[in-house]
């Protein structure tokens, strides 16, 4: 029994020794590293930047009253189309007491003066017909009467304007009827019947009756960083995507770059504007958020490889080209890189389309 135990122990020791030897031998062998390879491809590369902003009408007109008063009637609401000179609302004039008293006093005084002028003229006319006065005196009396009558009419018109906002002979030009100044879409009507409104003056912008805009003339208004503003110029094409209309892409043309930047979150931003081309079948609402993709540079039909395959040493750029696919042997070659789109890079010199370029080690990202 002891004999078999001895033999078993010796066999176990031998197996442990052999296993340790194999382990150490395998560990001492150099590890074979395999790399992924890339074949250069001919592609159209574009370097782009994205500006965020909104789509809005080029001109949004604020319709304001020409007189102060109270909204008597609202004829239109937001979302409706309106023609130029079409009535949006009507204002009822609430006269200021002091102005009303002065206007009424002016009317009474004008009537007194006109009555006296008529009496004087009747007397002068009788004297002139009896050839007791000259024609010159008669004509002067006639002019004085006409002036008195005109002043009476003007005083009454002034009183009508203060009380009603309009005179009888100018009813078609009523200031109480608030009209649109353009053809367009009503974006907002911020007033209601019964609201007080005031006309614009030196000290006040006046009450907005409605916002009207031509929705057939839209622009994209956004911001671009100062690091990229030097690469863009007016007239550049833009691809516009709108968050609310994800299945559409719109063409736009850059037409304005602000000459002055505004600091936002520690970076200088420059405002840009682009004219948007909208098909008749698509409805865009004012204020839609949008992203504008601007192509900063293009490299058509470029020989491109992944940018991660490049190796930099000082001012030089290199790639590793596969020379033996069996044992995966590579040769280091200097290349001349071109434009990059952030993922792929153009190779201008030093690489052919049939070459294979070393990438990252297999199993590593």
C-alpha positions as CSV (number, residue, x, y, z in Angstrom):
1,X,0.0,0.0,0.0
2,X,2.8,2.3,0.9
3,X,4.5,1.5,-2.4
4,X,1.4,2.7,-4.4
5,X,1.2,5.8,-2.3
6,X,4.8,6.6,-3.1
7,X,4.3,6.1,-6.8
8,X,1.2,8.3,-6.8
9,X,3.0,11.1,-5.0
10,X,5.8,11.0,-7.5
11,X,3.5,11.1,-10.4
12,X,1.7,14.1,-8.9
13,X,5.0,15.9,-8.3
14,X,6.0,15.2,-11.9
15,X,2.7,16.5,-13.2
16,X,3.1,19.7,-11.2
17,X,6.6,20.1,-12.4
18,X,5.6,19.6,-16.0
19,X,2.7,21.9,-15.8
20,X,4.9,24.7,-14.3
21,X,7.4,24.2,-17.0
22,X,4.8,24.5,-19.7
23,X,3.3,27.5,-18.1
24,X,6.7,29.3,-17.8
25,X,7.5,28.3,-21.4
26,X,4.3,29.7,-22.8
27,X,4.7,32.9,-20.7
28,X,8.2,33.5,-22.0
29,X,7.1,33.3,-25.6
30,X,6.5,36.7,-27.2
31,X,2.8,37.6,-27.7
32,X,1.7,37.9,-31.3
33,X,-0.3,41.2,-31.7
34,X,-2.8,41.3,-34.5
35,X,-4.1,44.6,-35.9
36,X,-7.1,45.6,-37.9
37,X,-6.4,46.9,-41.3
38,X,-8.2,49.5,-43.5
39,X,-8.3,49.8,-47.2
40,X,-8.3,53.5,-48.4
41,X,-11.6,54.4,-50.2
42,X,-12.4,57.2,-52.6
43,X,-15.1,59.4,-51.0
44,X,-16.5,62.9,-51.0
45,X,-15.4,64.5,-47.7
46,X,-17.1,67.5,-46.2
47,X,-16.2,69.5,-43.1
48,X,-19.3,70.9,-41.5
49,X,-20.4,73.0,-38.6
50,X,-23.9,73.3,-37.0
51,X,-25.5,76.5,-35.9
52,X,-28.5,76.4,-33.7
53,X,-31.4,79.0,-33.9
54,X,-35.0,79.5,-35.0
55,X,-37.0,80.0,-38.1
56,X,-39.0,83.2,-38.2
57,X,-40.5,85.7,-40.7
58,X,-38.1,88.2,-42.1
59,X,-40.3,91.1,-41.2
60,X,-42.8,91.0,-38.3
61,X,-45.0,94.1,-38.3
62,X,-46.5,95.5,-35.1
63,X,-49.9,97.1,-35.8
64,X,-50.4,100.0,-33.5
65,X,-53.3,102.5,-33.1
66,X,-53.1,106.1,-34.3
67,X,-55.3,107.2,-31.5
68,X,-55.8,106.3,-27.8
69,X,-59.0,104.8,-26.5
70,X,-60.7,101.5,-25.7
71,X,-61.0,98.4,-28.0
72,X,-64.6,98.4,-29.1
73,X,-64.5,95.4,-31.5
74,X,-61.9,92.8,-32.6
75,X,-62.5,91.4,-36.0
76,X,-59.5,89.0,-36.4
77,X,-57.7,86.4,-34.4
78,X,-54.2,84.8,-34.4
79,X,-53.8,82.3,-37.3
80,X,-56.0,84.1,-39.8
81,X,-54.7,85.6,-43.0
82,X,-55.2,89.3,-43.6
83,X,-54.9,91.6,-46.6
84,X,-53.4,95.1,-46.6
85,X,-55.8,97.7,-45.3
86,X,-58.2,95.0,-43.9
87,X,-59.7,96.0,-40.6
88,X,-58.3,94.1,-37.6
89,X,-60.0,96.0,-34.7
90,X,-62.0,99.1,-33.9
91,X,-61.1,101.7,-31.2
92,X,-63.6,103.7,-29.3
93,X,-62.3,107.1,-28.4
94,X,-62.5,108.2,-24.7
95,X,-61.9,111.9,-24.8
96,X,-59.8,113.6,-22.2
97,X,-62.0,116.0,-20.2
98,X,-59.7,119.0,-20.5
99,X,-59.3,118.7,-24.3
100,X,-63.0,118.2,-24.7
101,X,-63.8,121.4,-22.8
102,X,-61.3,123.4,-24.8
103,X,-62.7,122.0,-28.1
104,X,-66.3,122.8,-27.1
105,X,-65.2,126.3,-26.1
106,X,-63.5,126.7,-29.5
107,X,-66.7,125.7,-31.3
108,X,-68.9,128.2,-29.3
109,X,-66.4,131.0,-30.0
110,X,-66.2,130.1,-33.7
111,X,-70.0,130.2,-33.9
112,X,-70.1,133.6,-32.3
113,X,-67.5,135.0,-34.6
114,X,-69.2,133.4,-37.7
115,X,-72.5,134.9,-36.7
116,X,-71.0,138.4,-36.2
117,X,-69.1,138.0,-39.6
118,X,-72.4,137.2,-41.4
119,X,-74.1,140.3,-39.8
120,X,-71.2,142.5,-40.7
121,X,-71.1,141.2,-44.3
122,X,-74.9,141.7,-44.8
123,X,-74.5,145.3,-43.7
124,X,-71.4,145.9,-46.0
125,X,-73.2,144.3,-48.9
126,X,-76.1,146.7,-48.6
127,X,-73.7,149.7,-48.5
128,X,-71.9,148.4,-51.5
129,X,-75.1,147.9,-53.5
130,X,-76.0,151.5,-52.6
131,X,-72.5,152.5,-53.9
132,X,-71.7,154.0,-50.5
133,X,-68.4,152.0,-50.1
134,X,-65.7,150.8,-52.4
135,X,-65.4,147.3,-53.8
136,X,-62.2,146.8,-51.9
137,X,-64.0,147.1,-48.6
138,X,-66.7,144.8,-49.8
139,X,-64.2,142.1,-50.8
140,X,-62.4,142.4,-47.4
141,X,-65.7,141.8,-45.6
142,X,-66.4,138.8,-47.8
143,X,-63.0,137.3,-47.0
144,X,-63.5,137.9,-43.3
145,X,-66.9,136.0,-43.5
146,X,-65.3,133.0,-45.3
147,X,-62.5,132.9,-42.7
148,X,-65.0,132.9,-39.9
149,X,-67.1,130.1,-41.5
150,X,-63.9,128.0,-42.1
151,X,-62.8,128.4,-38.5
152,X,-66.3,127.2,-37.4
153,X,-66.0,124.1,-39.6
154,X,-62.5,123.4,-38.3
155,X,-63.6,123.8,-34.7
156,X,-66.4,121.4,-35.2
157,X,-64.1,118.9,-36.9
158,X,-61.6,119.1,-34.0
159,X,-64.4,118.4,-31.6
160,X,-65.5,115.4,-33.6
161,X,-62.0,114.0,-33.6
162,X,-61.7,114.4,-29.8
163,X,-65.1,112.8,-29.3
164,X,-65.3,110.2,-32.0
165,X,-61.7,110.0,-33.5
166,X,-63.1,110.9,-36.9
167,X,-64.8,113.7,-38.8
168,X,-67.9,113.2,-41.0
169,X,-66.0,114.1,-44.2
170,X,-63.1,111.8,-43.5
171,X,-65.0,108.7,-42.5
172,X,-63.2,106.5,-45.0
173,X,-59.8,107.4,-43.3
174,X,-61.0,106.7,-39.8
175,X,-58.3,106.4,-37.2
176,X,-60.6,104.3,-35.1
177,X,-60.4,101.4,-37.6
178,X,-57.1,99.6,-37.1
179,X,-56.0,98.2,-40.4
180,X,-53.2,95.8,-41.4
181,X,-50.3,97.5,-43.3
182,X,-49.3,94.4,-45.2
183,X,-50.6,91.1,-46.6
184,X,-49.8,88.3,-44.2
185,X,-50.6,86.0,-41.4
186,X,-51.7,87.3,-38.0
187,X,-49.3,85.8,-35.5
188,X,-50.7,87.3,-32.3
189,X,-53.6,89.6,-31.2
190,X,-52.5,90.6,-27.7
191,X,-55.6,92.8,-27.0
192,X,-59.2,92.0,-26.1
193,X,-62.4,94.0,-26.3
194,X,-62.5,96.5,-23.5
195,X,-58.7,96.9,-23.3
196,X,-57.3,100.4,-23.2
197,X,-54.8,101.3,-25.9
198,X,-52.6,104.3,-26.4
199,X,-51.0,105.7,-29.6
200,X,-47.2,105.7,-29.9
201,X,-45.5,109.0,-29.0
202,X,-42.1,110.3,-27.9
203,X,-42.4,108.7,-24.5
204,X,-44.3,105.5,-25.3
205,X,-44.1,102.8,-28.0
206,X,-47.9,102.5,-28.0
207,X,-50.1,99.4,-27.6
208,X,-49.7,96.6,-30.1
209,X,-53.0,95.6,-31.6
210,X,-51.6,92.7,-33.7
211,X,-48.4,91.1,-35.0
212,X,-48.6,90.4,-38.8
213,X,-45.9,88.7,-40.9
214,X,-45.4,87.4,-44.4
215,X,-44.9,83.7,-43.8
216,X,-43.8,83.2,-47.4
217,X,-40.5,85.0,-46.6
218,X,-38.8,83.1,-43.8
219,X,-35.3,83.3,-42.5
220,X,-33.2,81.2,-40.1
221,X,-31.7,83.3,-37.3
222,X,-28.9,81.6,-35.3
223,X,-25.4,81.8,-33.8
224,X,-22.0,80.5,-34.8
225,X,-18.9,80.3,-32.7
226,X,-16.0,82.7,-33.4
227,X,-13.6,79.8,-34.2
228,X,-15.7,79.0,-37.3
229,X,-17.1,82.4,-38.3
230,X,-14.0,83.2,-40.3
231,X,-14.7,80.2,-42.6
232,X,-18.1,81.2,-43.7
233,X,-19.3,84.0,-46.1
234,X,-22.5,85.4,-47.5
235,X,-24.0,83.3,-50.3
236,X,-23.0,79.9,-48.8
237,X,-25.6,77.1,-49.1
238,X,-27.1,75.7,-45.9
239,X,-29.0,72.6,-45.0
240,X,-31.7,73.3,-42.5
241,X,-33.4,70.7,-40.2
242,X,-36.4,71.7,-38.0
243,X,-37.1,69.8,-34.9
244,X,-40.9,69.8,-35.4
245,X,-40.5,68.6,-39.0
246,X,-38.0,65.8,-38.7
247,X,-38.8,64.2,-42.1
248,X,-37.8,67.4,-44.0
249,X,-34.6,69.1,-45.0
250,X,-34.8,72.6,-46.3
251,X,-32.3,74.6,-48.4
252,X,-31.3,78.0,-47.3
253,X,-28.8,80.6,-48.4
254,X,-26.6,82.5,-45.9
255,X,-27.1,86.2,-46.4
256,X,-25.9,87.9,-43.2
257,X,-23.1,87.5,-40.7
258,X,-23.0,89.9,-37.7
259,X,-19.9,92.1,-37.6
260,X,-20.0,92.0,-33.8
261,X,-19.9,89.1,-31.5
262,X,-21.9,88.6,-28.3
263,X,-20.4,86.6,-25.3
264,X,-22.5,83.6,-24.3
265,X,-21.3,81.1,-21.7
266,X,-17.7,82.3,-22.0
267,X,-17.6,82.1,-25.8
268,X,-18.1,84.7,-28.5
269,X,-21.1,84.0,-30.7
270,X,-21.9,85.7,-34.0
271,X,-25.5,86.0,-35.3
272,X,-26.2,84.7,-38.8
273,X,-29.3,84.9,-41.0
274,X,-30.2,82.7,-44.0
275,X,-33.1,82.9,-46.4
276,X,-35.2,79.7,-46.2
277,X,-36.8,78.0,-49.2
278,X,-40.1,76.4,-48.1
279,X,-42.2,74.2,-50.5
280,X,-45.9,75.2,-50.8
281,X,-46.9,71.9,-49.3
282,X,-45.1,72.5,-46.0
283,X,-46.4,74.7,-43.2
284,X,-43.7,76.3,-40.9
285,X,-44.7,78.2,-37.8
286,X,-42.8,81.2,-36.5
287,X,-40.3,80.3,-33.8
288,X,-39.6,76.7,-34.8
289,X,-36.2,75.5,-33.4
290,X,-33.8,74.6,-36.2
291,X,-30.2,73.5,-36.9
292,X,-28.3,74.8,-39.8
293,X,-25.6,72.6,-41.2
294,X,-22.9,74.7,-43.0
295,X,-20.3,73.1,-45.2
296,X,-17.0,74.8,-44.4
297,X,-14.8,72.8,-46.8
298,X,-15.1,70.0,-49.4
299,X,-12.7,67.4,-50.8
300,X,-14.5,65.6,-53.7
301,X,-13.2,62.1,-54.8
302,X,-10.6,62.1,-52.0
303,X,-8.5,59.0,-51.0
304,X,-9.6,58.7,-47.4
305,X,-8.7,56.6,-44.4
306,X,-9.9,56.6,-40.8
307,X,-8.2,59.5,-38.9
308,X,-7.3,57.1,-36.1
309,X,-4.8,55.3,-38.5
310,X,-2.5,58.4,-38.5
311,X,0.6,58.6,-36.5
312,X,2.2,62.0,-35.8
313,X,5.8,62.7,-35.1
314,X,6.8,66.4,-34.9
315,X,5.5,68.1,-38.0
316,X,5.3,64.9,-40.0
317,X,2.5,62.4,-40.4
318,X,2.8,58.7,-40.9
319,X,0.8,55.5,-41.6
320,X,1.7,51.9,-41.3
321,X,1.2,50.0,-44.6
322,X,0.8,46.2,-44.6
323,X,3.7,44.4,-46.5
324,X,3.0,40.9,-45.3
325,X,-0.5,39.7,-44.6
326,X,0.6,36.3,-43.3
327,X,2.8,37.5,-40.4
328,X,1.2,41.0,-40.5
329,X,4.3,43.0,-41.1
330,X,4.0,46.8,-41.7
331,X,6.1,49.5,-43.1
332,X,6.0,53.1,-41.8
333,X,5.4,55.6,-44.5
334,X,5.2,59.4,-44.5
335,X,2.0,60.8,-46.0
336,X,0.6,64.2,-46.7
337,X,-2.9,64.6,-45.1
338,X,-5.6,66.9,-46.3
339,X,-9.1,67.8,-45.1
340,X,-10.7,65.8,-42.3
341,X,-14.5,65.5,-41.6
342,X,-13.8,64.4,-38.0
343,X,-13.9,60.7,-38.8
344,X,-12.0,60.2,-42.1
345,X,-9.1,62.2,-43.5
346,X,-7.9,62.9,-47.0
347,X,-4.5,61.5,-48.0
348,X,-3.0,63.6,-50.8
349,X,0.4,61.9,-51.1
350,X,2.2,58.7,-49.9
351,X,-0.6,56.2,-50.2
352,X,-2.3,54.2,-52.9
353,X,-5.8,52.9,-53.2
354,X,-4.6,49.2,-53.1
355,X,-2.6,49.6,-49.9
356,X,-3.8,48.3,-46.5
357,X,-3.3,50.6,-43.5
358,X,-2.8,49.4,-40.0
359,X,-5.5,50.3,-37.6
360,X,-6.0,49.6,-33.8
361,X,-5.0,46.3,-32.2
362,X,-7.7,43.7,-32.5
363,X,-9.9,43.4,-29.4
364,X,-9.3,47.0,-28.5
365,X,-11.4,50.0,-29.4
